[in-house]
Amino acid sequence: QKTARIQILKKAGRPSERLVSHEHCRFDKPQQHECVHVRKITEAAGTEDAEADAEYDGALKEAIRGVQDAVTSINEHLEEVRYEIEALESV
């Protein structure tokens, strides 16, 4: 689940870098986009983008930390199993 969350977040990308499509865009030719509506960048919009990016970054870091914790836990359990095997083999 944690790995899937990382993949979903990375595929979606940072909110401020996502392509925005709206009703005023024209695609006359493939791979050619003409936007007839220019979004005015304001302090409020910039703040909103920054907050969305911060939330995205936090979610991505949390998911990565969760995977790292799971890997550490698995490795610790494997080490315990190795010690048990060595103890049984030495008897």
N, C-alpha and C positions, 0 to 999 in steps of 0.2 A: 504494500500500500504506500509506503513512504517513497519507494523508488518511483512508483507510478505518479505520485504527487510531484516529484521533482521533474519528471518528464513532461507532465502537463504544464507546469509553470514555465519551464524553459521553452516549450513549443508556443505558448501564448506570448511570451516575451514581456518586457517591461511595458507598462501601460503607456508611458509617454512615447514609446517607439513603435507602437502598433499602428498599422495602416488604418486610417479612418475612411470609411466610404459613406457617402450621403447622397441624397436625391439630386444634388446639383452637379454631380460628376458626369462627364461624358467620356465614352470610350469609342472614338471614331475608328480607330484601327487597333488591332491586337498589340499589346505592349505599349500603347500610347494613351496616356491619361491626361485629360484636361479638366482642371478643377475651376469652375466658374464662381465658386463661393470660397472666399478666403476667410479663414477663421482669424479673428483679431485676437492677438495674444495679449492678455491682460494679466495684471498681478494676481487676480483671483484664479484665472485659468492656470497660471504657472504654479500657484500654491496647490491647486487641486491635483495637477500632474505630479508635483513633488510628493504629495501625501500618498497618492496611488502608487508611485514608484517605491516609496519607503515601505508601504504595506506589502508590496510584491517582494521586495528584498528581504523583509522580515520573514515572510512565509517560506521563501526559498531557503534561507539560512536555517530556519526551524526544521524543514524537511531534511536538509543535508545533515544537520546535527542528529536527527532521529535515526538516519541510516548509519551514521558513524557510531552512535551508541549501540545499535543493534549488532553491528559487525564486532565491536569490542566485546559485547556480551557473548556472542557466539564463540569468539576466539578464547575467552576465558573458560567457557564450558568445555571446549575442545582440549584445552590444556589440562583441565581436571580429569577428563577421560584418559588422556595420555598417561597421567600419573597413576590412575587406577590400573591401566593396562600394564604399566611397568611393575607395579606392586604385585599384581597377579602373576606375571611372568617370573618374578624373582622368587616366588614361593616354591 
